[in-house]
Amino acid sequence: MKHPKDITFDIEADGYLHDATKIHCISISLNGLEPVCYTDINKAITILKQGDTLIGHNIILYDLPLLDRLHDFHFAEKVILYDTLTLAKIVWPDIFNKDSSLNNLPKKYWGRYSLRSFGYRLNMHKGEMADFETYSPEMGEYCNQDVRVTNKLYLMLREVGISPRAAALEMGFAELASEMEMHGIHFDIDAALALYSELLKEKGKLLEVVESLVPPKIEELRTPKYWLDEETEVQYSKKGDAPIPVRKYLTRGPNKVRITPFNPLSRQQVAAYLISQGWKPKNTTVTGKPKVDEGTLKSIRGIKGTKELASLYRLSKMMGMLAEGKEAWLKLVRSNRIHPHLNTIGTVSGRTSCVRPNLQQVPSARLPYGKECRQLFTASPDMCLIGADASSLEVRCFAHYMSKFDSSEFAGEVVSGDIHQFNADLMKCDRQTAKNTFFALIYGASYKKIASMLGIKQAVARELTETLFEERPAMRSLINSIKRAASTRGYLLGLDGRKLIPRSIHSSVNLLIQAAGSCVSKQAAVNFHDVSVRMGWWLAGTRLVGFIHDEVLIETTEEMAPTIKRGIVGSFVKTTRDFKLRCPMNGESKQGMTWYDVH
């Protein structure tokens, strides 16, 4: 066989990454030719090892790690990976908007990046397959069609063109995310069970309080409780239960009564109670019903039980994450480890999202039960955790872009002192107000929104904002420049050259800064992994075990911890050169035994 330059492939297995026990077949296309399906997995692996480039859809986070887990497959370091799922997300971040104009794409696939969705878009419908337990010829053809769709998608991506910098970053980070998922993070099961028991007791106490807020609903039904034979004083549940001669002499008893206790976990019933007490709903759900959640309940004043109801809703959410929900931690833990799946491009800005479980939803340590939840995620025995993130990430990203307008004056203040105090002095207000106003402007907030956030009058919010703009005219120039580019071009260019599609003009500044922060954090993680392999830290057991928002979690030994702390901070510093940043990046790191200890 001639040495193939490009190999496009797809696998079919009997389950998800951590559950599958068997790979049924591998479909392979050499240099874009018609695919061949192999049920001899070892033969297929031999062919895969001959490729210069491996092409596939979600191969980094599924196919390749599953081949590694079940067949110990490793590709050579020189091999180039081309994951069409990752790269399609870079090229078409606004794919949902494009999908709405397609007539042949079912609505449930709008905005999705699955091969099935692309099959519709490319007029190459991949068909249906329900049984993945055993191999069948239909499965083989299904696998072949996946490869045909991938080949066509690959050619389209090549024609459209991708920023090489963005592609390199996202492919490298996707490989790292795959490694993190396979390794997982240690989870304290005993402590989790103890916490669940504590939450159950607390929930019981709250239910006793809130269930008494509304009397039970009593309804008289049309059906009698019984039919009475007055002569014998015998009661019959149904008239038909009595002997036929007696039935015409039976006396109807009182009607049955249905008693429905108040259910404080029913949003509809809680809304009805609140409205009966004078509450006027401000927000509604997508179905038009009053929105009742923890935040809403906390904002209500003067109605009995709202504080307890808010606590109950928070408890219920915690219990769902911990033990009761579909993706509960105690349901997903395997051998004392949890293996979250990182969607490496989970938002339009390129920031990540997380599923199975979603660790980005774990409450911060400042919130109720945040500390207890974060303490469940620990270092493995004889290891410790290092937590790290960039110092003042969004401020430094903003300063990078602002440097074009003020010759790096703002950037100099950022790295030399407390920028929020600098702004407070200029605005003649307290530091927290200055900080909140600054970020509100980055996030695209209006004067009205800023006033609401700070609890001040709208005129005062306008005055604060105008003062900041007057003292920092380059800030206004940058914001106007970004909005103008978003309006005229319809897109912005990120740090790594990717196109960013704003959903609205007022959100364009936030999009650019969020995207820049995502690039820096991902690049720092990749930098650290590279230096970890090069310096032998990886061989000594050091692993990245978490990437939550823009924060990094590393597991290492106590002895290596000081070196690792310096290494991850240096990885953030290196992003200054990686992206030619006009405001230098720096990082912060902390050592501990649990997630709570280090963030």
Order of alpha helices (4+ residues) and beta strands (2+ residues): beta-beta-beta-alpha-beta-alpha-beta-alpha-alpha-alpha-alpha-alpha-beta-alpha-beta-beta-beta-alpha-beta-beta-alpha-alpha-alpha-alpha-beta-beta-beta-alpha-beta-beta-alpha-alpha-alpha-alpha-alpha-alpha-alpha-beta-beta-alpha-beta-beta-alpha-beta-alpha
